[in-house]
Amino acid sequence: MEDIQALIQKLDWDTSEGEQAEAIQKLQDIQDAELHLLLQPLGKEYWGGAAEVIVKLGYPRVKPILPGLLEWIQDMNWPGSRRIAPFLREVGDPLIPYIQEVFRNYSQDEEWMYWIFEMIIVYWNKEQIAQIQEELIRLTGGTTIALKALRTLWVHQIYSGEAVLLILADKKQRARAEIVELDSAYPGIDCEALQRGFREVISKPGLSKFYIEQHQEEFNFCDRKIQSS
């Protein structure tokens, strides 16, 4: 077998289709100890080809790199992510411990949480959802992703509609109280005026960066206020 790194170099999206297809085929003989080399290798121009190799290898060949594959869908704009996501859905139950790990330790990464729900969780059956029930309930105490967790618990009849409505009512009440608290702590900040000022300089990178730095505290306040509304 050719050198692994040399074959990965041929996954570049500028490589001819023939050469790339040949490299993908040869990489099917990759050793388990070298699988990690396929996880978003080199630059983004290689990721699409690497994703093709991984999908062709299939499960359980790629079991050792499942955590890394889950990281690949942190941003669905990344090359290869649209191939990796449906592949992970097909893996099914073996992926559950890794999703539980993410939900327990990385719940603050709301973009990653969003894509896990959108690309994987919404396709799961009730038995699979039941296995992550504890993590979903914990997520309902958060902010943005809490609504997706609540919806999942309701759709799979783990929470009744009445229970979901009670939780939402409590969240609404807490949000109103936080808005009042924020307004008291930061009087006189006009979030609409802040955004208008930013739109005026957004096309000028130097000025927009300076504007954000100059008004960082106000932006933080407005972001918190929006999340609480």
C-alpha positions, 0 to 999 in steps of 0.5 A, a space after each residue: 500500500 502506498 504511503 497514507 499521507 501521499 494518498 491523503 494528499 490526492 484527496 485534494 478537491 483540485 485533484 482529477 476525479 480519476 486520481 481521487 477515486 483511485 486514492 479513495 479506493 486504496 485508502 480502504 486498506 488503511 490500518 485501524 491505527 491510522 484511521 485518525 489521519 482521516 479526521 479532517 486532514 490537512 486543509 479543508 480542501 481534503 475533507 470532502 475526499 476524506 469523508 468519502 473514504 470514511 463512508 466507504 469504510 463503513 461501520 464498524 471499521 470506523 468505530 475507533 474514530 466515532 468521537 472525531 466524526 461527531 466533532 465533524 458536524 460541529 459546523 455543517 458548512 465544513 466540507 464533508 459534514 453533509 456526508 458524515 451526518 447521515 452516515 452517523 445516523 445510520 450508525 445508530 445505537 453505538 453512537 449514543 455514548 458519544 452523544 451523551 458525552 457531548 451533552 454532558 460536557 459540551 452543552 455550552 456549545 449551542 451550535 454543536 448541540 443544534 446540529 446534533 439535534 437537527 442531523 441525528 436526534 430528530 431521526 431517532 426512534 423512541 427506544 434510542 431517545 429513552 437512552 438519552 432521556 437523562 441528558 435531555 432532561 438536563 438540557 431543558 434547564 438551559 437556554 436556546 437548546 432547551 426548546 429542542 430537548 423539550 420538543 424531543 421529550 414531548 414527541 417521544 411521549 417521555 414528557 406529556 404536553 401538560 408537563 411541557 407547557 408548565 416548564 415553558 410557563 416557568 421559563 417565560 416567568 424566569 425570562 421576564 424576571 431576568 429582563 427586569 433585572 438586566 434593565 435595572 443593572 444596565 439602564 439607558 442602553 438602547 439595543 436597537 440604536 446599538 445595532 443601527 450603529 453597527 450596521 453603519 460600519 459593518 462593511 468596514 472591517 477596521 471600524 466594525 472591529 473597533 465599534 464592537 470592542 468599544 461597545 463590548 459591554 453593551 453588546 453582552 447586555 443586549 445578547 443576554 436580553 435577547 436570550 431572555 426574551 
